[in-house]
Amino acid sequence: MNNADEFRTSDFYIACYALTQGAKVAYLDRTDPRRVVFVFENVKDGENLVRDFLYRKALVTPQDFVEKIKVLKQLLHSND
């Protein structure tokens, strides 16, 4: 999958934030053994998502963010 609505990041916390914004993980790209890239599908504007996160404009409940951290950790440690 490589299209305009695909969003890719190797930053764990930006990936967690993307989940809180409704992005869906398509797959984890593990081609580089030193880093995992989270690949999301149907993300219209990944650049704004990153900008909001980095410039502290992101609004999310702490509980939701912690829940998404747990979800991504489970994905990282799964054997798929």
C-alpha positions as CSV (number, residue, x, y, z in Angstrom):
1,M,0.0,0.0,0.0
2,N,1.5,3.3,-1.0
3,N,-1.0,6.0,-1.8
4,A,-1.8,9.6,-0.9
5,D,-4.0,8.7,2.0
6,E,-1.2,6.6,3.7
7,F,0.6,8.1,6.7
8,R,3.9,6.7,7.9
9,T,5.9,7.5,11.0
10,S,8.5,5.8,13.1
11,D,7.8,8.1,16.0
12,F,5.9,6.0,18.6
13,Y,4.1,8.9,20.3
14,I,3.0,10.5,17.0
15,A,1.6,7.1,16.1
16,C,-0.3,7.0,19.4
17,Y,-1.7,10.4,18.7
18,A,-2.7,9.4,15.2
19,L,-4.7,6.5,16.8
20,T,-6.5,9.0,19.1
21,Q,-7.5,11.0,16.0
22,G,-9.2,7.9,14.4
23,A,-6.4,6.7,12.2
24,K,-6.3,3.0,11.5
25,V,-3.0,1.0,11.5
26,A,-2.7,-0.7,8.1
27,Y,0.5,-2.6,9.0
28,L,3.9,-2.2,10.7
29,D,6.8,-1.9,8.3
30,R,9.7,-3.9,9.7
31,T,12.0,-3.8,6.7
32,D,14.7,-1.9,8.7
33,P,15.7,-4.2,11.6
34,R,16.6,-1.2,13.8
35,R,13.3,0.6,13.5
36,V,9.6,0.0,13.0
37,V,7.5,2.3,10.8
38,F,3.8,2.6,11.7
39,V,1.7,2.8,8.5
40,F,-1.8,4.2,8.7
41,E,-4.5,4.1,6.1
42,N,-7.0,6.7,5.1
43,V,-5.2,9.7,6.8
44,K,-6.1,12.8,4.7
45,D,-3.5,15.2,6.2
46,G,-0.7,13.5,8.1
47,E,1.4,16.7,8.0
48,N,-1.2,18.6,10.0
49,L,-1.5,15.7,12.4
50,V,2.2,15.9,13.1
51,R,2.2,19.7,13.3
52,D,-0.6,19.7,15.8
53,F,1.3,17.2,17.9
54,L,4.6,18.9,17.8
55,Y,3.3,22.4,18.3
56,R,1.1,21.3,21.3
57,K,-2.2,22.0,19.6
58,A,-3.3,18.4,20.1
59,L,-6.3,17.9,22.4
60,V,-6.7,14.4,23.7
61,T,-7.7,13.0,27.1
62,P,-4.8,11.4,29.0
63,Q,-6.7,8.2,29.4
64,D,-7.2,7.9,25.6
65,F,-3.6,8.5,25.0
66,V,-2.5,5.9,27.5
67,E,-5.0,3.4,26.0
68,K,-3.4,4.0,22.5
69,I,0.1,3.5,24.0
70,K,-1.0,0.1,25.2
71,V,-2.5,-0.8,21.8
72,L,0.7,0.1,19.9
73,K,2.9,-1.7,22.4
74,Q,0.8,-4.8,21.8
75,L,1.2,-4.5,18.1
76,L,5.0,-4.0,18.4
77,H,5.4,-7.1,20.5
78,S,3.1,-9.3,18.4
79,N,4.6,-11.9,16.1
80,D,3.0,-10.8,12.8
